[in-house]
């Protein structure tokens, strides 16, 4: 069969023209889609800057529908869902990203980190822990470990928290020795209330805490309490006095207990010397009360006069309603029949001033906490009363 060359020559330009027209149509469609996607994206960004999160989410959803392969839009949408508290939708967005086979490893790690934040915000701590553990060996590892540390603290899994804190310390993420000592003390606390075997384990844990953080005071205070329970009064006194000798700020917390132990083991003079030296540097209500109690035990004849002098000297240096109330409770007024009413009013007014306040969040409590019940911060409670701050 002969091929007519004329038709071939005519067909080649026609095929070229048809191909060119088809390419123009595809390019035009691509340009339309590309213009539509950025327009929706910038519209969402504008809504976001104007604090219109609902409209921003709608715009980002439109952008994702126009370009479903763009990971940045998915991340923006997932973050918006998380900020609005729609954690289930945020989880679905980030799980969709992780299910994509074409996602780069860096983007996959980013999506895994975002998913773990979704679980944390939603309070799904077990899922958050699992998601965070998958970030080991990635650039998000330090952040993931800190988040896991917070999870273990909230669930009171102290051995796991200590393990993560040690890993963070070994990788130069900060000094976690005091935090690890707290974890050991938390483990020892329930054991100290048990039988002899449990108390022995508690003592080992507290000694480890002292060794791990020699400058931390909590471990020594709780170790002294354990020794006192077992009848080792002298050892307990020495343990508490070492806290003051190191110049610890926790002296007001232990002043009354130190005074009691000193009276039991005959160390009144030594305890009085320690407390007076600390009081000379920092005027504390609790330390002053312990000094007065020790002075009364040593010199009953002049106890009332000495107490009055100490109260007056304190008020001259540090005006204090609590000290004024305690001083007047032992004084005789001109109209003694009104004394109980006046004393009751002063004591009531002084109660709020004798609380402790968290320096991180301002949470107030009648007793001192090593970990704030409000913000969960460690060592955020000064050992001084609100009136002394």
Order of alpha helices (4+ residues) and beta strands (2+ residues): alpha-alpha-alpha-alpha-alpha-alpha-alpha-alpha-alpha-alpha-alpha-alpha-alpha-alpha-alpha-alpha-alpha-alpha-beta-beta
